[in-house]
Amino acid sequence: MNTPISKINTIVTLEYLQTQRENQYFERKGLGEKDIKPAKIAEELIGMLNADGGILVFGVADNGAIEDLNTLGDKIDSYRKLAFDFIKPPCNIQLEEIEIDDKLIFLFHVEQDLERVFCQKDSDNVYLRVLDTNRLLDRDRIKKLEYDKSIRRFEEESSKNFDIDDFDQELLEEYRQKLNYKGDAYDLLTKRHLTQKKEDVHLFKNAAVLLFANDPEKYIPSASMRYIRYEGITALTGSSHNVIKDERFENNIPRLLEEIKLFLKASFKDYYFLDIDTGRFVKVPEYPEEAWLEGIVNALCHRSYNVQGNAIYIKHFDDRLEISNSGPLPAQVTIENIKSERFARNPRIARVLEDLGYVRQLNEGVSRIYESMEKSMLSVPEYSEKNGNVYLVLRNRISRHSKTIHDTVMEKIEKDWKKYNETQRRILLFLFIRHTATLGEIVDYININENTVRTYLNKMIDDGMLDRLSEKQRDKNAVYRFKKQ
């Protein structure tokens, strides 16, 4: 099952064809589908050509069943020629015909092109693959695609005077084994278009240096990451300078991810999250790992490495984490559609990181950032674009949680949780999330009669759980909060 069946791309095994989830780089087409005409398959291939390349397998159903293209009879030749008949300009698509248990399937190996935009011959329609879907582009999107392709060229440029001894040989071997490649690691880099071979001499591209060199900074200035911890919620200068930790991380991208992951896990504090289903206070990290790690992976994949002199920054304040990288958002992506749109600024880098398992799906990661923050009851992630940089802000509640609820109150809530009705539980949860609230705010949230809510609040005050902050007996603006002991 794990033996490569493709001579062009050794990651392709029978198990891969049958079980690999369709994504940015992989698509199945079975004989039973509606859109299997040569022209429709050509549309999918155009989308891959204009994006990051990939593999389209024809003859494998969505459920993984191997079909037989020989059943197409004479029609099969129209699929062999579809790249010539339906796509312009001429493109780099290799057709590999493979037999599995006497059944014929096609593998279309699509190589992305950094300079040209491809379209249908008869209609001039331009498509772009985004995650596992194909998008028809309008004129404005086509212009943006052309613009972004020009920025992408930096990772394609050969690194001048690169010393082959500067490669991380252990990482290269990991990569070779991950792809089931039997040949030399440098030949694998050639197959992955990370190097060019001229007269038996390898010319390594910037993407290869960023991914596999022990010290990419030696060749690409600012190919690094910097972590700064501030005391408080603002960055101060001069005599009020409040930086308490400043660390720089310099390594190839896979090792960089490993190092920063361990470092940040040790740097973040824990806080308590009220699970309304169980009434237990669960200890959770300051920020969910899935959120900040995906944010860092996206920064590494999408930064403009041609803009030198500006590292990726991780700025850690008491109330938030800021991740920034150089370069504007990729052409197809805006602040408004960032959760759903995808276009890799450095597709070679993104492809290798996916091969190595660091990336499951680019920009699926952005959705995971939102989801993991929501599950931890934290603020919605904030993306912005300023002065040619992209910023991601993740806000925590740790500084306020630790000050708004005492251990004895937590213990009482957990002990009595089963005694509380749904309204009481929702009051406690709302105060835990908001920290302070007026009677009116609680009533609006709970949508229960004001007198009922006031009765429950007074009972919680009598039980030593809440404080009411007002000197007036009947004050509609009185603030309620958990008791601080």
C-alpha positions in Angstrom: 0.0 0.0 0.0 2.9 2.4 0.7 5.0 1.5 -2.3 5.1 4.4 -4.8 3.1 3.7 -8.0 4.1 6.9 -9.7 7.5 7.3 -11.3 7.0 11.1 -11.5 6.0 11.8 -7.9 6.9 9.2 -5.4 4.5 10.4 -2.7 1.8 8.8 -4.8 1.0 5.4 -3.4 -2.2 3.3 -3.8 -3.2 4.4 -0.3 -2.6 8.0 -1.2 -4.8 7.8 -4.3 -7.7 6.2 -2.4 -7.6 8.0 0.9 -5.8 11.4 0.5 -8.2 14.2 1.1 -8.8 16.5 -1.9 -7.0 19.7 -1.3 -5.0 22.5 -3.0 -2.7 19.9 -4.7 -4.9 16.9 -5.3 -8.1 16.1 -7.1 -10.0 12.9 -8.0 -12.3 12.4 -11.0 -14.3 9.3 -11.3 -16.1 7.9 -14.3 -19.5 8.3 -12.7 -19.3 12.1 -12.2 -21.2 14.6 -14.3 -18.2 16.8 -15.2 -15.8 14.3 -16.6 -15.8 15.6 -20.2 -12.3 16.5 -21.4 -13.1 20.2 -21.4 -14.3 20.1 -17.8 -11.1 18.3 -16.7 -9.1 20.9 -18.6 -10.8 23.6 -16.5 -9.5 21.8 -13.3 -6.0 21.6 -14.8 -6.1 25.3 -15.7 -6.9 26.1 -12.1 -3.9 24.1 -10.9 -1.6 25.7 -13.5 -2.5 29.1 -12.3 -2.2 28.2 -8.7 0.4 25.9 -7.2 0.3 22.9 -9.4 -0.7 19.4 -8.2 -2.1 16.1 -9.3 -5.4 15.3 -10.9 -6.1 11.5 -10.9 -8.7 10.4 -13.5 -10.2 7.0 -12.9 -10.5 6.9 -9.1 -13.9 7.6 -7.5 -14.5 9.8 -4.5 -14.8 6.7 -2.3 -11.4 5.5 -3.5 -12.7 2.8 -5.9 -10.3 2.1 -8.8 -12.1 2.3 -12.1 -11.0 1.4 -15.6 -10.5 4.1 -18.2 -10.3 1.3 -20.9 -14.1 1.3 -20.7 -14.1 4.6 -22.5 -13.1 2.9 -25.7 -12.1 5.3 -28.5 -13.0 8.3 -26.4 -9.9 7.8 -24.2 -7.7 9.6 -26.7 -9.5 12.8 -26.2 -8.4 12.8 -22.5 -4.8 12.1 -23.6 -4.8 15.2 -25.7 -6.9 17.5 -23.6 -3.9 19.7 -22.5 -3.2 20.4 -26.2 -6.9 20.8 -27.3 -8.3 22.9 -24.5 -5.5 24.9 -22.8 -3.5 27.9 -23.9 -0.7 28.9 -23.9 1.3 25.6 -24.1 1.6 24.2 -20.5 3.7 21.8 -18.5 1.4 18.9 -17.7 2.8 15.3 -17.7 0.3 12.5 -18.3 1.2 9.3 -16.5 -0.8 6.1 -17.4 -0.8 3.6 -14.6 -2.4 0.1 -14.4 -3.7 -1.2 -11.1 -5.0 -4.8 -11.2 -5.4 -4.5 -15.0 -7.4 -1.3 -14.6 -6.1 1.9 -16.3 -6.0 5.3 -14.6 -4.5 8.6 -15.6 -2.4 10.9 -13.4 -2.1 14.4 -14.7 1.0 16.0 -13.0 0.6 19.8 -13.2 3.5 22.1 -12.8 2.6 25.6 -11.8 4.0 28.4 -14.0 5.3 31.6 -12.3 5.1 33.9 -15.3 2.1 32.9 -17.5 -1.7 32.9 -16.9 -3.5 30.0 -18.5 -7.0 29.9 -20.0 -9.4 27.8 -22.1 -8.7 27.9 -25.8 -12.3 28.4 -26.9 -13.6 30.8 -24.3 -10.5 32.5 -22.8 -11.9 31.6 -19.3 -9.3 31.8 -16.6 -9.6 29.5 -13.5 -7.7 29.3 -10.2 -7.7 26.4 -7.8 -8.5 27.5 -4.2 -8.3 24.7 -1.6 -10.3 21.9 -3.3 -12.5 24.1 -5.6 -12.0 25.7 -9.0 -12.8 29.5 -9.3 -13.6 31.3 -12.5 -11.8 34.7 -12.4 -13.1 38.0 -13.5 -10.9 40.7 -15.1 -9.8 42.3 -11.9 -8.9 39.0 -10.4 -6.9 38.1 -13.4 -4.9 41.3 -13.1 -4.2 40.6 -9.5 -3.1 37.1 -10.4 -0.7 38.4 -12.9 0.7 40.9 -10.3 1.2 38.2 -7.6 2.9 35.9 -10.0 5.6 38.5 -10.5 6.2 38.7 -6.7 6.5 34.9 -6.4 9.6 34.8 -8.5 11.9 35.5 -5.6 11.7 32.0 -4.3 12.5 30.8 -7.8 15.7 32.8 -8.1 19.0 30.9 -7.7 20.9 31.7 -4.5 24.3 33.2 -5.4 27.4 31.4 -4.1 25.4 28.9 -2.0 27.7 26.4 -0.3 26.2 22.9 -0.5 27.8 22.1 2.9 25.4 24.5 4.5 22.5 22.2 4.0 20.8 20.5 6.9 21.5 16.9 5.8 19.3 15.3 8.5 16.3 17.3 7.3 17.0 16.5 3.7 17.0 12.8 4.6 13.7 13.2 6.5 12.2 14.8 3.4 13.5 12.1 1.1 12.0 9.4 3.3 8.7 11.3 3.7 8.3 11.2 -0.1 9.4 7.6 -0.5 12.1 8.8 -2.8 14.7 6.2 -3.6 17.2 8.4 -5.3 19.6 11.2 -4.2 18.2 14.0 -2.0 19.5 16.6 -4.4 17.8 14.9 -7.4 14.6 15.1 -5.3 15.0 18.8 -4.9 15.4 19.0 -8.7 12.1 17.1 -9.1 10.5 19.4 -6.7 11.8 22.4 -8.7 13.9 23.7 -5.8 17.1 23.5 -7.8 18.2 23.6 -11.4 20.8 21.2 -12.7 23.1 22.6 -15.4 26.1 20.6 -16.6 25.9 18.4 -13.5 26.0 21.4 -11.2 23.1 22.2 -8.9 21.9 25.8 -8.8 19.8 26.0 -5.6 16.9 28.3 -5.5 16.0 30.7 -2.6 13.1 28.4 -1.7 15.6 25.5 -1.1 17.8 27.8 1.0 14.9 28.9 3.2 13.7 25.3 3.6 16.9 23.3 4.1 19.9 25.5 4.8 21.3 25.5 8.4 21.6 29.3 8.3 19.4 30.9 5.6 20.3 34.4 7.0 23.8 33.9 5.5 22.2 34.2 2.0 18.8 35.9 2.6 19.0 38.8 5.2 16.2 38.8 7.8 15.0 35.2 7.0 14.4 34.9 10.7 11.9 35.3 13.4 12.0 37.6 16.4 10.0 37.3 19.7 9.6 40.3 22.0 7.9 40.2 25.3 6.6 43.5 26.7 5.5 44.2 30.3 2.0 45.7 30.0 -0.2 46.3 27.0 1.8 49.0 25.1 5.3 49.2 23.7 7.2 51.9 25.6 10.5 53.6 24.7 13.2 55.6 26.4 13.3 55.5 30.2 10.0 53.6 30.2 11.4 50.9 28.0 9.4 47.8 28.9 10.9 44.9 26.9 11.5 42.0 29.3 12.6 39.4 26.7 14.0 39.6 23.2 14.8 36.4 21.3 15.8 35.9 17.7 15.3 32.6 15.9 17.5 31.8 12.9 17.1 28.5 11.1 15.5 26.8 8.1 11.7 27.0 8.2 10.9 23.5 9.4 13.4 23.8 12.3 12.3 27.3 13.0 8.8 26.0 13.5 9.9 23.3 15.9 12.0 25.8 17.9 9.4 28.5 18.1 6.7 26.0 19.0 8.6 24.7 22.1 9.6 28.3 23.1 6.1 29.7 23.0 4.5 26.8 24.8 6.9 27.5 27.7 6.3 31.3 27.5 2.5 31.3 27.7 0.6 31.1 31.0 -2.6 29.2 31.8 -6.0 30.5 32.7 -9.4 28.9 33.6 -12.3 28.4 31.3 -15.8 27.6 32.6 -17.2 24.6 30.9 -21.0 25.2 31.0 -21.8 21.5 30.3 -19.9 20.2 33.4 -19.5 23.3 35.6 -15.8 22.6 35.9 -13.1 25.2 35.5 -10.7 23.8 32.9 -7.2 25.0 32.7 -6.4 26.1 29.2 -3.4 28.0 27.7 -3.2 31.7 27.3 -3.7 31.2 23.6 -4.8 27.9 21.9 -1.7 26.3 20.2 -3.7 25.7 17.0 -4.3 29.5 16.7 -0.8 30.9 17.2 1.0 28.0 15.4 -1.2 28.4 12.3 -0.6 32.1 12.4 3.1 31.6 12.4 3.0 29.0 9.6 0.9 31.4 7.5 3.4 34.2 8.1 6.3 31.9 7.0 4.4 30.8 3.9 3.1 34.2 2.8 5.8 36.7 3.7 7.6 38.6 0.9 11.1 37.3 1.4 12.3 39.7 -1.3 11.5 42.6 1.2 14.7 42.2 3.2 15.6 43.8 6.5 12.4 43.0 8.2 12.0 39.7 10.1 8.7 38.1 11.1 7.8 39.6 14.5 6.0 37.9 17.4 5.1 40.6 19.9 3.8 39.3 23.2 1.9 41.8 25.5 -0.1 41.1 28.7 -3.4 41.1 26.8 -2.5 40.0 23.2 -0.1 38.4 20.7 0.8 40.2 17.5 2.3 38.3 14.6 3.5 40.4 11.6 5.3 39.6 8.4 6.5 41.7 5.5 4.5 42.1 2.3 0.9 42.9 1.5 -1.8 40.2 1.4 -1.5 37.9 -1.7 -3.5 39.1 -4.7 -6.6 37.1 -4.3 -6.9 37.6 -0.5 -8.5 40.5 1.3 -9.1 41.2 5.0 -12.8 40.4 4.3 -12.3 37.0 2.5 -9.2 35.8 4.4 -11.1 33.0 6.0 -12.1 31.4 2.7 -9.7 32.6 0.0 -6.3 31.1 -0.6 -3.2 32.0 -2.7 0.3 31.1 -1.6 2.9 33.8 -2.1 5.6 31.1 -1.9 4.1 28.0 -3.4 7.3 26.0 -3.4 7.8 26.6 0.3 4.1 25.8 1.0 4.2 22.6 -0.9 7.3 21.2 0.9 5.8 22.2 4.3 2.7 20.3 3.4 4.8 17.3 2.3 6.5 17.4 5.7 3.2 17.6 7.6 3.6 21.1 8.9 0.7 22.3 6.8 -2.5 20.4 6.4 -4.2 22.9 4.1 -3.1 26.5 3.7 -5.9 29.0 4.6 -7.8 26.1 6.1 -5.4 27.2 8.8 -7.0 30.6 9.0 -10.3 29.0 9.6 -8.8 26.9 12.4 -7.4 30.1 14.0 -10.9 31.5 14.2 -12.4 28.2 15.4 -9.8 27.5 18.1 -10.1 31.0 19.5 -13.9 30.6 19.6 -13.7 27.3 21.3 -11.5 28.9 24.0 -14.0 31.7 24.4 -11.4 34.2 23.2 -11.8 37.3 21.0 -12.2 37.0 17.3 -8.7 37.1 15.6 -7.9 40.5 14.1 -6.2 40.7 10.7 -5.0 44.0 9.3 -2.7 45.4 6.6 -0.6 48.4 7.3 2.5 49.9 5.7 3.1 46.9 3.5 2.9 44.4 6.4 0.2 41.9 7.4 -0.7 41.7 11.1 -2.6 39.1 13.1 -3.7 39.9 16.6 -4.9 37.3 19.1 -6.3 38.6 22.3 -6.4 36.7 25.6 -8.4 37.1 28.8 -5.7 35.8 31.2 -4.8 39.2 32.8 -8.5 39.8 33.7 -9.5 36.2 34.5 -6.8 35.8 37.1 -8.0 38.9 38.9 -11.8 38.5 38.6 -12.5 35.1 40.2 -11.0 33.7 43.4 -10.2 30.1 44.0 -12.9 29.7 46.7 -15.5 31.1 44.4 -14.4 28.6 41.7 -14.6 25.8 44.1 -18.1 26.8 45.2 -19.4 27.0 41.6 -18.0 23.6 40.8 -19.4 22.1 44.0 -23.0 23.5 43.5 -23.2 23.4 39.7 -25.7 20.6 39.6 -28.0 22.6 41.9 -28.1 25.5 39.6 -30.9 25.9 37.0 -30.1 26.9 33.4 -30.7 30.6 34.1 -28.3 30.6 37.0 -25.7 28.8 35.0 -26.0 31.3 32.1 -25.6 34.2 34.6 -22.4 32.7 36.0 -21.1 32.1 32.5 -21.9 35.6 31.3 -20.1 37.2 34.3 -17.2 34.8 33.7 -16.9 36.0 30.1 -17.6 39.7 30.7 -16.0 40.0 34.1 -18.5 42.8 35.1 -22.0 43.4 34.0 -25.1 45.5 34.9 -28.5 44.0 35.7 -29.8 45.3 32.3 -26.9 43.6 30.4 -27.5 40.3 32.1 -31.3 40.5 31.4 -30.6 41.2 27.7 -28.3 38.2 27.5 -30.4 35.8 29.5 -33.8 37.1 28.1 -35.5 36.3 31.5 -37.7 38.6 33.7 -35.7 41.3 35.5 -37.0 40.4 38.9 -36.0 36.8 38.5 -32.5 37.7 37.5 -32.2 40.2 40.4 -33.4 37.4 42.8 -30.6 35.1 41.6 -28.0 37.8 41.8 -28.9 38.7 45.4 -28.8 35.0 46.3 -25.3 34.8 44.8 -24.2 37.9 46.8 -25.6 36.3 50.0 -23.6 33.1 49.2 -20.4 35.2 49.0 -19.9 34.6 45.3 -20.7 38.1 43.9 -20.1 41.8 44.7 -22.5 44.5 43.8 -20.6 47.8 43.1 -22.9 50.6 44.0 -23.7 52.7 47.1 -27.3 53.2 46.0 -30.0 50.7 47.1 -31.8 50.6 43.8 -29.3 51.5 41.1 -30.0 50.1 37.6 -26.4 50.8 36.6 -24.9 48.9 39.5 -22.1 46.6 38.4 -21.9 42.9 39.4 -18.7 40.9 39.5 -17.2 37.8 41.1 -16.1 38.4 44.7 -12.5 39.1 45.3 -11.3 37.6 48.6 
